[in-house]
Amino acid sequence: MKAIRVHSFGGPEVLGLEEVPEPKAGPGQVVVKIKAVGVNPLDTYIRAGTYARKPALPYTPGSDTGGIVESVGEGVARVKKGDRVYT
């Protein structure tokens, strides 16, 4: 699958489209097929490296998402495959 990835902090030029492995749902996790992602000012501060908390590099930006649950890991009870979810 393809994802936008950031390998170093900086301006928009540090955003790169990459091929990444398909995720698998581990215990207590779900895999969501993302249908929409919001980019807000916080995402730009994180990308620039000016936010107080910095993610480990490389990372995939965008935490405001919506999609459909594709698979659920062991112990997941609140959602099931096919549910529409958002963060």
PyMOL Python script that loads the backbone (N, CA, C, O; Angstrom):
from pymol import cmd

cmd.read_pdbstr("""\
ATOM      1  N   MET A   1       0.849  -1.167   0.000  1.00  0.00           N
ATOM      2  CA  MET A   1       0.000   0.000   0.000  1.00  0.00           C
ATOM      3  C   MET A   1       0.893   1.228   0.000  1.00  0.00           C
ATOM      4  O   MET A   1       2.083   1.140   0.306  1.00  0.00           O
ATOM      5  N   LYS A   2       0.326   2.357  -0.339  1.00  0.00           N
ATOM      6  CA  LYS A   2       1.091   3.606  -0.377  1.00  0.00           C
ATOM      7  C   LYS A   2       0.740   4.467   0.833  1.00  0.00           C
ATOM      8  O   LYS A   2      -0.394   4.462   1.311  1.00  0.00           O
ATOM      9  N   ALA A   3       1.743   5.211   1.320  1.00  0.00           N
ATOM     10  CA  ALA A   3       1.543   6.109   2.456  1.00  0.00           C
ATOM     11  C   ALA A   3       2.496   7.287   2.327  1.00  0.00           C
ATOM     12  O   ALA A   3       3.597   7.150   1.794  1.00  0.00           O
ATOM     13  N   ILE A   4       2.070   8.433   2.813  1.00  0.00           N
ATOM     14  CA  ILE A   4       2.963   9.581   2.935  1.00  0.00           C
ATOM     15  C   ILE A   4       3.832   9.335   4.157  1.00  0.00           C
ATOM     16  O   ILE A   4       3.319   9.007   5.227  1.00  0.00           O
ATOM     17  N   ARG A   5       5.151   9.489   4.009  1.00  0.00           N
ATOM     18  CA  ARG A   5       6.085   9.257   5.113  1.00  0.00           C
ATOM     19  C   ARG A   5       7.001  10.467   5.263  1.00  0.00           C
ATOM     20  O   ARG A   5       7.280  11.185   4.303  1.00  0.00           O
ATOM     21  N   VAL A   6       7.460  10.670   6.500  1.00  0.00           N
ATOM     22  CA  VAL A   6       8.392  11.750   6.821  1.00  0.00           C
ATOM     23  C   VAL A   6       9.630  11.106   7.436  1.00  0.00           C
ATOM     24  O   VAL A   6       9.532  10.409   8.446  1.00  0.00           O
ATOM     25  N   HIS A   7      10.807  11.339   6.821  1.00  0.00           N
ATOM     26  CA  HIS A   7      12.069  10.776   7.313  1.00  0.00           C
ATOM     27  C   HIS A   7      12.929  11.802   8.034  1.00  0.00           C
ATOM     28  O   HIS A   7      13.873  11.436   8.735  1.00  0.00           O
ATOM     29  N   SER A   8      12.615  13.084   7.869  1.00  0.00           N
ATOM     30  CA  SER A   8      13.329  14.152   8.583  1.00  0.00           C
ATOM     31  C   SER A   8      12.364  15.312   8.753  1.00  0.00           C
ATOM     32  O   SER A   8      11.443  15.485   7.955  1.00  0.00           O
ATOM     33  N   PHE A   9      12.577  16.106   9.794  1.00  0.00           N
ATOM     34  CA  PHE A   9      11.698  17.240  10.043  1.00  0.00           C
ATOM     35  C   PHE A   9      12.050  18.381   9.096  1.00  0.00           C
ATOM     36  O   PHE A   9      13.216  18.579   8.756  1.00  0.00           O
ATOM     37  N   GLY A  10      11.021  19.139   8.667  1.00  0.00           N
ATOM     38  CA  GLY A  10      11.257  20.256   7.764  1.00  0.00           C
ATOM     39  C   GLY A  10       9.974  20.720   7.117  1.00  0.00           C
ATOM     40  O   GLY A  10       8.881  20.491   7.635  1.00  0.00           O
ATOM     41  N   GLY A  11      10.119  21.376   5.976  1.00  0.00           N
ATOM     42  CA  GLY A  11       8.988  21.913   5.233  1.00  0.00           C
ATOM     43  C   GLY A  11       8.254  20.830   4.459  1.00  0.00           C
ATOM     44  O   GLY A  11       8.541  19.644   4.621  1.00  0.00           O
ATOM     45  N   PRO A  12       7.303  21.234   3.617  1.00  0.00           N
ATOM     46  CA  PRO A  12       6.511  20.269   2.855  1.00  0.00           C
ATOM     47  C   PRO A  12       7.354  19.328   1.995  1.00  0.00           C
ATOM     48  O   PRO A  12       6.909  18.234   1.649  1.00  0.00           O
ATOM     49  N   GLU A  13       8.568  19.753   1.650  1.00  0.00           N
ATOM     50  CA  GLU A  13       9.424  18.922   0.798  1.00  0.00           C
ATOM     51  C   GLU A  13       9.853  17.615   1.471  1.00  0.00           C
ATOM     52  O   GLU A  13      10.327  16.710   0.784  1.00  0.00           O
ATOM     53  N   VAL A  14       9.700  17.490   2.797  1.00  0.00           N
ATOM     54  CA  VAL A  14      10.092  16.244   3.476  1.00  0.00           C
ATOM     55  C   VAL A  14       9.009  15.171   3.373  1.00  0.00           C
ATOM     56  O   VAL A  14       9.241  14.030   3.772  1.00  0.00           O
ATOM     57  N   LEU A  15       7.839  15.513   2.848  1.00  0.00           N
ATOM     58  CA  LEU A  15       6.762  14.543   2.652  1.00  0.00           C
ATOM     59  C   LEU A  15       7.067  13.704   1.420  1.00  0.00           C
ATOM     60  O   LEU A  15       7.360  14.247   0.355  1.00  0.00           O
ATOM     61  N   GLY A  16       7.001  12.394   1.559  1.00  0.00           N
ATOM     62  CA  GLY A  16       7.269  11.527   0.420  1.00  0.00           C
ATOM     63  C   GLY A  16       6.279  10.378   0.354  1.00  0.00           C
ATOM     64  O   GLY A  16       5.913   9.802   1.378  1.00  0.00           O
ATOM     65  N   LEU A  17       5.848  10.051  -0.856  1.00  0.00           N
ATOM     66  CA  LEU A  17       4.940   8.925  -1.073  1.00  0.00           C
ATOM     67  C   LEU A  17       5.775   7.660  -1.202  1.00  0.00           C
ATOM     68  O   LEU A  17       6.695   7.599  -2.018  1.00  0.00           O
ATOM     69  N   GLU A  18       5.454   6.646  -0.394  1.00  0.00           N
ATOM     70  CA  GLU A  18       6.227   5.405  -0.373  1.00  0.00           C
ATOM     71  C   GLU A  18       5.314   4.191  -0.384  1.00  0.00           C
ATOM     72  O   GLU A  18       4.139   4.265  -0.025  1.00  0.00           O
ATOM     73  N   GLU A  19       5.881   3.088  -0.799  1.00  0.00           N
ATOM     74  CA  GLU A  19       5.224   1.791  -0.670  1.00  0.00           C
ATOM     75  C   GLU A  19       5.574   1.256   0.719  1.00  0.00           C
ATOM     76  O   GLU A  19       6.748   1.198   1.083  1.00  0.00           O
ATOM     77  N   VAL A  20       4.561   0.867   1.492  1.00  0.00           N
ATOM     78  CA  VAL A  20       4.780   0.333   2.842  1.00  0.00           C
ATOM     79  C   VAL A  20       4.044  -0.999   2.972  1.00  0.00           C
ATOM     80  O   VAL A  20       3.091  -1.251   2.234  1.00  0.00           O
ATOM     81  N   PRO A  21       4.477  -1.856   3.904  1.00  0.00           N
ATOM     82  CA  PRO A  21       3.802  -3.154   4.075  1.00  0.00           C
ATOM     83  C   PRO A  21       2.356  -2.984   4.540  1.00  0.00           C
ATOM     84  O   PRO A  21       2.027  -2.038   5.256  1.00  0.00           O
ATOM     85  N   GLU A  22       1.506  -3.909   4.122  1.00  0.00           N
ATOM     86  CA  GLU A  22       0.122  -3.926   4.599  1.00  0.00           C
ATOM     87  C   GLU A  22       0.135  -4.209   6.101  1.00  0.00           C
ATOM     88  O   GLU A  22       0.826  -5.128   6.541  1.00  0.00           O
ATOM     89  N   PRO A  23      -0.612  -3.442   6.899  1.00  0.00           N
ATOM     90  CA  PRO A  23      -0.628  -3.690   8.343  1.00  0.00           C
ATOM     91  C   PRO A  23      -1.440  -4.934   8.692  1.00  0.00           C
ATOM     92  O   PRO A  23      -2.344  -5.331   7.957  1.00  0.00           O
ATOM     93  N   LYS A  24      -1.100  -5.533   9.819  1.00  0.00           N
ATOM     94  CA  LYS A  24      -1.843  -6.680  10.347  1.00  0.00           C
ATOM     95  C   LYS A  24      -2.319  -6.312  11.744  1.00  0.00           C
ATOM     96  O   LYS A  24      -1.580  -5.688  12.506  1.00  0.00           O
ATOM     97  N   ALA A  25      -3.527  -6.688  12.083  1.00  0.00           N
ATOM     98  CA  ALA A  25      -4.086  -6.374  13.402  1.00  0.00           C
ATOM     99  C   ALA A  25      -3.499  -7.311  14.450  1.00  0.00           C
ATOM    100  O   ALA A  25      -3.666  -8.529  14.373  1.00  0.00           O
ATOM    101  N   GLY A  26      -2.815  -6.734  15.425  1.00  0.00           N
ATOM    102  CA  GLY A  26      -2.303  -7.501  16.554  1.00  0.00           C
ATOM    103  C   GLY A  26      -3.346  -7.538  17.658  1.00  0.00           C
ATOM    104  O   GLY A  26      -4.441  -7.002  17.488  1.00  0.00           O
ATOM    105  N   PRO A  27      -3.028  -8.158  18.781  1.00  0.00           N
ATOM    106  CA  PRO A  27      -3.964  -8.205  19.905  1.00  0.00           C
ATOM    107  C   PRO A  27      -4.393  -6.800  20.334  1.00  0.00           C
ATOM    108  O   PRO A  27      -3.557  -5.924  20.554  1.00  0.00           O
ATOM    109  N   GLY A  28      -5.707  -6.600  20.448  1.00  0.00           N
ATOM    110  CA  GLY A  28      -6.230  -5.306  20.874  1.00  0.00           C
ATOM    111  C   GLY A  28      -6.189  -4.226  19.811  1.00  0.00           C
ATOM    112  O   GLY A  28      -6.442  -3.060  20.113  1.00  0.00           O
ATOM    113  N   GLN A  29      -5.875  -4.584  18.568  1.00  0.00           N
ATOM    114  CA  GLN A  29      -5.762  -3.609  17.480  1.00  0.00           C
ATOM    115  C   GLN A  29      -6.764  -3.900  16.373  1.00  0.00           C
ATOM    116  O   GLN A  29      -7.297  -5.005  16.267  1.00  0.00           O
ATOM    117  N   VAL A  30      -7.009  -2.878  15.547  1.00  0.00           N
ATOM    118  CA  VAL A  30      -7.811  -3.050  14.338  1.00  0.00           C
ATOM    119  C   VAL A  30      -7.048  -2.466  13.159  1.00  0.00           C
ATOM    120  O   VAL A  30      -6.220  -1.571  13.326  1.00  0.00           O
ATOM    121  N   VAL A  31      -7.331  -2.973  11.974  1.00  0.00           N
ATOM    122  CA  VAL A  31      -6.824  -2.385  10.737  1.00  0.00           C
ATOM    123  C   VAL A  31      -7.998  -1.684  10.083  1.00  0.00           C
ATOM    124  O   VAL A  31      -9.063  -2.274   9.901  1.00  0.00           O
ATOM    125  N   VAL A  32      -7.798  -0.412   9.730  1.00  0.00           N
ATOM    126  CA  VAL A  32      -8.848   0.409   9.140  1.00  0.00           C
ATOM    127  C   VAL A  32      -8.440   0.808   7.732  1.00  0.00           C
ATOM    128  O   VAL A  32      -7.340   1.320   7.523  1.00  0.00           O
ATOM    129  N   LYS A  33      -9.322   0.576   6.762  1.00  0.00           N
ATOM    130  CA  LYS A  33      -9.099   1.087   5.405  1.00  0.00           C
ATOM    131  C   LYS A  33      -9.494   2.556   5.444  1.00  0.00           C
ATOM    132  O   LYS A  33     -10.673   2.889   5.563  1.00  0.00           O
ATOM    133  N   ILE A  34      -8.507   3.424   5.343  1.00  0.00           N
ATOM    134  CA  ILE A  34      -8.726   4.855   5.484  1.00  0.00           C
ATOM    135  C   ILE A  34      -9.425   5.398   4.238  1.00  0.00           C
ATOM    136  O   ILE A  34      -8.998   5.150   3.110  1.00  0.00           O
ATOM    137  N   LYS A  35     -10.501   6.139   4.464  1.00  0.00           N
ATOM    138  CA  LYS A  35     -11.255   6.769   3.384  1.00  0.00           C
ATOM    139  C   LYS A  35     -11.024   8.272   3.335  1.00  0.00           C
ATOM    140  O   LYS A  35     -11.173   8.887   2.279  1.00  0.00           O
ATOM    141  N   ALA A  36     -10.658   8.875   4.475  1.00  0.00           N
ATOM    142  CA  ALA A  36     -10.417  10.326   4.524  1.00  0.00           C
ATOM    143  C   ALA A  36      -9.421  10.636   5.638  1.00  0.00           C
ATOM    144  O   ALA A  36      -9.444  10.015   6.701  1.00  0.00           O
ATOM    145  N   VAL A  37      -8.548  11.606   5.376  1.00  0.00           N
ATOM    146  CA  VAL A  37      -7.576  12.069   6.374  1.00  0.00           C
ATOM    147  C   VAL A  37      -7.616  13.581   6.401  1.00  0.00           C
ATOM    148  O   VAL A  37      -7.607  14.232   5.356  1.00  0.00           O
ATOM    149  N   GLY A  38      -7.662  14.137   7.601  1.00  0.00           N
ATOM    150  CA  GLY A  38      -7.599  15.586   7.752  1.00  0.00           C
ATOM    151  C   GLY A  38      -6.192  16.000   8.146  1.00  0.00           C
ATOM    152  O   GLY A  38      -5.547  15.344   8.964  1.00  0.00           O
ATOM    153  N   VAL A  39      -5.726  17.079   7.565  1.00  0.00           N
ATOM    154  CA  VAL A  39      -4.441  17.659   7.951  1.00  0.00           C
ATOM    155  C   VAL A  39      -4.759  18.983   8.626  1.00  0.00           C
ATOM    156  O   VAL A  39      -5.392  19.858   8.034  1.00  0.00           O
ATOM    157  N   ASN A  40      -4.316  19.123   9.873  1.00  0.00           N
ATOM    158  CA  ASN A  40      -4.603  20.347  10.602  1.00  0.00           C
ATOM    159  C   ASN A  40      -3.296  21.034  10.991  1.00  0.00           C
ATOM    160  O   ASN A  40      -2.226  20.466  10.769  1.00  0.00           O
ATOM    161  N   PRO A  41      -3.347  22.228  11.561  1.00  0.00           N
ATOM    162  CA  PRO A  41      -2.110  22.943  11.895  1.00  0.00           C
ATOM    163  C   PRO A  41      -1.149  22.132  12.762  1.00  0.00           C
ATOM    164  O   PRO A  41       0.066  22.238  12.590  1.00  0.00           O
ATOM    165  N   LEU A  42      -1.662  21.335  13.680  1.00  0.00           N
ATOM    166  CA  LEU A  42      -0.784  20.517  14.516  1.00  0.00           C
ATOM    167  C   LEU A  42       0.110  19.622  13.662  1.00  0.00           C
ATOM    168  O   LEU A  42       1.292  19.459  13.966  1.00  0.00           O
ATOM    169  N   ASP A  43      -0.442  19.043  12.597  1.00  0.00           N
ATOM    170  CA  ASP A  43       0.350  18.179  11.718  1.00  0.00           C
ATOM    171  C   ASP A  43       1.513  18.935  11.089  1.00  0.00           C
ATOM    172  O   ASP A  43       2.592  18.371  10.909  1.00  0.00           O
ATOM    173  N   THR A  44       1.307  20.200  10.756  1.00  0.00           N
ATOM    174  CA  THR A  44       2.399  20.971  10.154  1.00  0.00           C
ATOM    175  C   THR A  44       3.479  21.291  11.181  1.00  0.00           C
ATOM    176  O   THR A  44       4.661  21.317  10.839  1.00  0.00           O
ATOM    177  N   TYR A  45       3.098  21.533  12.426  1.00  0.00           N
ATOM    178  CA  TYR A  45       4.093  21.786  13.483  1.00  0.00           C
ATOM    179  C   TYR A  45       4.922  20.530  13.752  1.00  0.00           C
ATOM    180  O   TYR A  45       6.139  20.607  13.920  1.00  0.00           O
ATOM    181  N   ILE A  46       4.262  19.384  13.791  1.00  0.00           N
ATOM    182  CA  ILE A  46       4.979  18.126  14.014  1.00  0.00           C
ATOM    183  C   ILE A  46       5.949  17.880  12.865  1.00  0.00           C
ATOM    184  O   ILE A  46       7.116  17.567  13.100  1.00  0.00           O
ATOM    185  N   ARG A  47       5.480  18.018  11.624  1.00  0.00           N
ATOM    186  CA  ARG A  47       6.332  17.803  10.456  1.00  0.00           C
ATOM    187  C   ARG A  47       7.550  18.719  10.472  1.00  0.00           C
ATOM    188  O   ARG A  47       8.650  18.307  10.102  1.00  0.00           O
ATOM    189  N   ALA A  48       7.348  19.963  10.901  1.00  0.00           N
ATOM    190  CA  ALA A  48       8.446  20.934  10.937  1.00  0.00           C
ATOM    191  C   ALA A  48       9.409  20.679  12.089  1.00  0.00           C
ATOM    192  O   ALA A  48      10.518  21.213  12.099  1.00  0.00           O
ATOM    193  N   GLY A  49       8.992  19.863  13.068  1.00  0.00           N
ATOM    194  CA  GLY A  49       9.841  19.596  14.222  1.00  0.00           C
ATOM    195  C   GLY A  49       9.749  20.658  15.294  1.00  0.00           C
ATOM    196  O   GLY A  49      10.599  20.713  16.183  1.00  0.00           O
ATOM    197  N   THR A  50       8.719  21.517  15.227  1.00  0.00           N
ATOM    198  CA  THR A  50       8.579  22.604  16.199  1.00  0.00           C
ATOM    199  C   THR A  50       7.587  22.286  17.314  1.00  0.00           C
ATOM    200  O   THR A  50       7.433  23.080  18.241  1.00  0.00           O
ATOM    201  N   TYR A  51       6.921  21.153  17.242  1.00  0.00           N
ATOM    202  CA  TYR A  51       5.979  20.759  18.289  1.00  0.00           C
ATOM    203  C   TYR A  51       6.763  20.142  19.446  1.00  0.00           C
ATOM    204  O   TYR A  51       7.817  19.543  19.233  1.00  0.00           O
ATOM    205  N   ALA A  52       6.249  20.287  20.673  1.00  0.00           N
ATOM    206  CA  ALA A  52       6.961  19.801  21.863  1.00  0.00           C
ATOM    207  C   ALA A  52       7.238  18.297  21.803  1.00  0.00           C
ATOM    208  O   ALA A  52       8.320  17.851  22.184  1.00  0.00           O
ATOM    209  N   ARG A  53       6.271  17.521  21.330  1.00  0.00           N
ATOM    210  CA  ARG A  53       6.467  16.068  21.207  1.00  0.00           C
ATOM    211  C   ARG A  53       6.749  15.735  19.756  1.00  0.00           C
ATOM    212  O   ARG A  53       5.972  16.079  18.865  1.00  0.00           O
ATOM    213  N   LYS A  54       7.860  15.067  19.528  1.00  0.00           N
ATOM    214  CA  LYS A  54       8.233  14.677  18.170  1.00  0.00           C
ATOM    215  C   LYS A  54       8.108  13.158  18.031  1.00  0.00           C
ATOM    216  O   LYS A  54       8.577  12.417  18.895  1.00  0.00           O
ATOM    217  N   PRO A  55       7.481  12.694  16.956  1.00  0.00           N
ATOM    218  CA  PRO A  55       7.401  11.251  16.745  1.00  0.00           C
ATOM    219  C   PRO A  55       8.759  10.698  16.326  1.00  0.00           C
ATOM    220  O   PRO A  55       9.609  11.429  15.818  1.00  0.00           O
ATOM    221  N   ALA A  56       8.950   9.408  16.544  1.00  0.00           N
ATOM    222  CA  ALA A  56      10.150   8.746  16.041  1.00  0.00           C
ATOM    223  C   ALA A  56      10.091   8.754  14.517  1.00  0.00           C
ATOM    224  O   ALA A  56       9.029   8.543  13.932  1.00  0.00           O
ATOM    225  N   LEU A  57      11.211   8.992  13.887  1.00  0.00           N
ATOM    226  CA  LEU A  57      11.292   8.995  12.428  1.00  0.00           C
ATOM    227  C   LEU A  57      11.637   7.599  11.929  1.00  0.00           C
ATOM    228  O   LEU A  57      12.359   6.874  12.613  1.00  0.00           O
ATOM    229  N   PRO A  58      11.149   7.200  10.769  1.00  0.00           N
ATOM    230  CA  PRO A  58      10.142   7.886   9.966  1.00  0.00           C
ATOM    231  C   PRO A  58       8.752   7.687  10.571  1.00  0.00           C
ATOM    232  O   PRO A  58       8.524   6.767  11.356  1.00  0.00           O
ATOM    233  N   TYR A  59       7.834   8.571  10.187  1.00  0.00           N
ATOM    234  CA  TYR A  59       6.453   8.445  10.659  1.00  0.00           C
ATOM    235  C   TYR A  59       5.500   8.807   9.529  1.00  0.00           C
ATOM    236  O   TYR A  59       5.890   9.416   8.533  1.00  0.00           O
ATOM    237  N   THR A  60       4.237   8.416   9.709  1.00  0.00           N
ATOM    238  CA  THR A  60       3.171   8.732   8.762  1.00  0.00           C
ATOM    239  C   THR A  60       2.309   9.820   9.381  1.00  0.00           C
ATOM    240  O   THR A  60       1.694   9.584  10.421  1.00  0.00           O
ATOM    241  N   PRO A  61       2.243  11.011   8.776  1.00  0.00           N
ATOM    242  CA  PRO A  61       1.457  12.103   9.361  1.00  0.00           C
ATOM    243  C   PRO A  61      -0.045  11.904   9.174  1.00  0.00           C
ATOM    244  O   PRO A  61      -0.497  11.104   8.355  1.00  0.00           O
ATOM    245  N   GLY A  62      -0.799  12.666   9.968  1.00  0.00           N
ATOM    246  CA  GLY A  62      -2.256  12.656   9.855  1.00  0.00           C
ATOM    247  C   GLY A  62      -2.890  11.764  10.896  1.00  0.00           C
ATOM    248  O   GLY A  62      -2.808  10.540  10.797  1.00  0.00           O
ATOM    249  N   SER A  63      -3.517  12.352  11.886  1.00  0.00           N
ATOM    250  CA  SER A  63      -4.146  11.544  12.929  1.00  0.00           C
ATOM    251  C   SER A  63      -5.660  11.698  12.947  1.00  0.00           C
ATOM    252  O   SER A  63      -6.339  11.005  13.705  1.00  0.00           O
ATOM    253  N   ASP A  64      -6.195  12.586  12.133  1.00  0.00           N
ATOM    254  CA  ASP A  64      -7.648  12.749  12.017  1.00  0.00           C
ATOM    255  C   ASP A  64      -8.093  11.941  10.802  1.00  0.00           C
ATOM    256  O   ASP A  64      -7.920  12.372   9.662  1.00  0.00           O
ATOM    257  N   THR A  65      -8.670  10.762  11.056  1.00  0.00           N
ATOM    258  CA  THR A  65      -8.987   9.858   9.959  1.00  0.00           C
ATOM    259  C   THR A  65     -10.386   9.272  10.094  1.00  0.00           C
ATOM    260  O   THR A  65     -10.984   9.293  11.170  1.00  0.00           O
ATOM    261  N   GLY A  66     -10.885   8.760   9.003  1.00  0.00           N
ATOM    262  CA  GLY A  66     -12.138   8.023   8.984  1.00  0.00           C
ATOM    263  C   GLY A  66     -12.026   6.894   7.987  1.00  0.00           C
ATOM    264  O   GLY A  66     -11.387   7.043   6.946  1.00  0.00           O
ATOM    265  N   GLY A  67     -12.648   5.754   8.297  1.00  0.00           N
ATOM    266  CA  GLY A  67     -12.577   4.632   7.383  1.00  0.00           C
ATOM    267  C   GLY A  67     -13.432   3.469   7.838  1.00  0.00           C
ATOM    268  O   GLY A  67     -14.332   3.619   8.665  1.00  0.00           O
ATOM    269  N   ILE A  68     -13.132   2.301   7.277  1.00  0.00           N
ATOM    270  CA  ILE A  68     -13.904   1.088   7.525  1.00  0.00           C
ATOM    271  C   ILE A  68     -12.980   0.021   8.098  1.00  0.00           C
ATOM    272  O   ILE A  68     -11.895  -0.220   7.569  1.00  0.00           O
ATOM    273  N   VAL A  69     -13.416  -0.618   9.186  1.00  0.00           N
ATOM    274  CA  VAL A  69     -12.616  -1.667   9.819  1.00  0.00           C
ATOM    275  C   VAL A  69     -12.483  -2.837   8.848  1.00  0.00           C
ATOM    276  O   VAL A  69     -13.480  -3.376   8.366  1.00  0.00           O
ATOM    277  N   GLU A  70     -11.229  -3.223   8.567  1.00  0.00           N
ATOM    278  CA  GLU A  70     -10.964  -4.347   7.667  1.00  0.00           C
ATOM    279  C   GLU A  70     -10.702  -5.638   8.420  1.00  0.00           C
ATOM    280  O   GLU A  70     -11.089  -6.715   7.965  1.00  0.00           O
ATOM    281  N   SER A  71     -10.040  -5.537   9.581  1.00  0.00           N
ATOM    282  CA  SER A  71      -9.771  -6.730  10.387  1.00  0.00           C
ATOM    283  C   SER A  71      -9.601  -6.323  11.842  1.00  0.00           C
ATOM    284  O   SER A  71      -9.243  -5.186  12.149  1.00  0.00           O
ATOM    285  N   VAL A  72      -9.865  -7.270  12.727  1.00  0.00           N
ATOM    286  CA  VAL A  72      -9.734  -7.009  14.166  1.00  0.00           C
ATOM    287  C   VAL A  72      -8.810  -8.050  14.779  1.00  0.00           C
ATOM    288  O   VAL A  72      -8.813  -9.217  14.387  1.00  0.00           O
ATOM    289  N   GLY A  73      -8.019  -7.601  15.749  1.00  0.00           N
ATOM    290  CA  GLY A  73      -7.119  -8.500  16.453  1.00  0.00           C
ATOM    291  C   GLY A  73      -7.808  -9.165  17.630  1.00  0.00           C
ATOM    292  O   GLY A  73      -8.935  -8.828  17.993  1.00  0.00           O
ATOM    293  N   GLU A  74      -7.106 -10.109  18.207  1.00  0.00           N
ATOM    294  CA  GLU A  74      -7.605 -10.839  19.368  1.00  0.00           C
ATOM    295  C   GLU A  74      -7.945  -9.874  20.499  1.00  0.00           C
ATOM    296  O   GLU A  74      -7.181  -8.957  20.797  1.00  0.00           O
ATOM    297  N   GLY A  75      -9.097 -10.093  21.122  1.00  0.00           N
ATOM    298  CA  GLY A  75      -9.495  -9.291  22.266  1.00  0.00           C
ATOM    299  C   GLY A  75     -10.265  -8.029  21.929  1.00  0.00           C
ATOM    300  O   GLY A  75     -10.682  -7.310  22.836  1.00  0.00           O
ATOM    301  N   VAL A  76     -10.467  -7.738  20.652  1.00  0.00           N
ATOM    302  CA  VAL A  76     -11.227  -6.545  20.262  1.00  0.00           C
ATOM    303  C   VAL A  76     -12.706  -6.889  20.290  1.00  0.00           C
ATOM    304  O   VAL A  76     -13.143  -7.833  19.630  1.00  0.00           O
ATOM    305  N   ALA A  77     -13.486  -6.114  21.064  1.00  0.00           N
ATOM    306  CA  ALA A  77     -14.910  -6.418  21.206  1.00  0.00           C
ATOM    307  C   ALA A  77     -15.813  -5.251  20.811  1.00  0.00           C
ATOM    308  O   ALA A  77     -16.990  -5.463  20.520  1.00  0.00           O
ATOM    309  N   ARG A  78     -15.289  -4.028  20.794  1.00  0.00           N
ATOM    310  CA  ARG A  78     -16.158  -2.862  20.576  1.00  0.00           C
ATOM    311  C   ARG A  78     -16.457  -2.587  19.110  1.00  0.00           C
ATOM    312  O   ARG A  78     -17.443  -1.915  18.806  1.00  0.00           O
ATOM    313  N   VAL A  79     -15.639  -3.084  18.200  1.00  0.00           N
ATOM    314  CA  VAL A  79     -15.886  -2.885  16.768  1.00  0.00           C
ATOM    315  C   VAL A  79     -15.718  -4.217  16.053  1.00  0.00           C
ATOM    316  O   VAL A  79     -15.105  -5.150  16.572  1.00  0.00           O
ATOM    317  N   LYS A  80     -16.281  -4.284  14.842  1.00  0.00           N
ATOM    318  CA  LYS A  80     -16.160  -5.500  14.038  1.00  0.00           C
ATOM    319  C   LYS A  80     -15.869  -5.110  12.594  1.00  0.00           C
ATOM    320  O   LYS A  80     -16.022  -3.951  12.207  1.00  0.00           O
ATOM    321  N   LYS A  81     -15.452  -6.085  11.814  1.00  0.00           N
ATOM    322  CA  LYS A  81     -15.168  -5.857  10.407  1.00  0.00           C
ATOM    323  C   LYS A  81     -16.387  -5.225   9.748  1.00  0.00           C
ATOM    324  O   LYS A  81     -17.516  -5.677   9.941  1.00  0.00           O
ATOM    325  N   GLY A  82     -16.146  -4.172   8.964  1.00  0.00           N
ATOM    326  CA  GLY A  82     -17.221  -3.479   8.264  1.00  0.00           C
ATOM    327  C   GLY A  82     -17.729  -2.242   8.977  1.00  0.00           C
ATOM    328  O   GLY A  82     -18.419  -1.423   8.369  1.00  0.00           O
ATOM    329  N   ASP A  83     -17.403  -2.084  10.262  1.00  0.00           N
ATOM    330  CA  ASP A  83     -17.832  -0.885  10.998  1.00  0.00           C
ATOM    331  C   ASP A  83     -17.137   0.355  10.442  1.00  0.00           C
ATOM    332  O   ASP A  83     -15.963   0.308  10.075  1.00  0.00           O
ATOM    333  N   ARG A  84     -17.870   1.457  10.384  1.00  0.00           N
ATOM    334  CA  ARG A  84     -17.287   2.750  10.013  1.00  0.00           C
ATOM    335  C   ARG A  84     -16.782   3.411  11.288  1.00  0.00           C
ATOM    336  O   ARG A  84     -17.508   3.492  12.279  1.00  0.00           O
ATOM    337  N   VAL A  85     -15.533   3.886  11.265  1.00  0.00           N
ATOM    338  CA  VAL A  85     -14.912   4.468  12.458  1.00  0.00           C
ATOM    339  C   VAL A  85     -14.182   5.756  12.094  1.00  0.00           C
ATOM    340  O   VAL A  85     -13.896   6.014  10.925  1.00  0.00           O
ATOM    341  N   TYR A  86     -13.886   6.560  13.116  1.00  0.00           N
ATOM    342  CA  TYR A  86     -13.081   7.769  12.929  1.00  0.00           C
ATOM    343  C   TYR A  86     -12.250   8.008  14.174  1.00  0.00           C
ATOM    344  O   TYR A  86     -12.547   7.481  15.246  1.00  0.00           O
ATOM    345  N   THR A  87     -11.207   8.807  14.020  1.00  0.00           N
ATOM    346  CA  THR A  87     -10.370   9.177  15.168  1.00  0.00           C
ATOM    347  C   THR A  87     -10.415  10.670  15.371  1.00  0.00           C
ATOM    348  O   THR A  87      -9.777  11.189  16.287  1.00  0.00           O
TER     349      THR A  87
END
""", "prot")
cmd.dss("prot")
cmd.show_as("cartoon", "prot")
cmd.util.cbc("prot")
cmd.orient("prot")
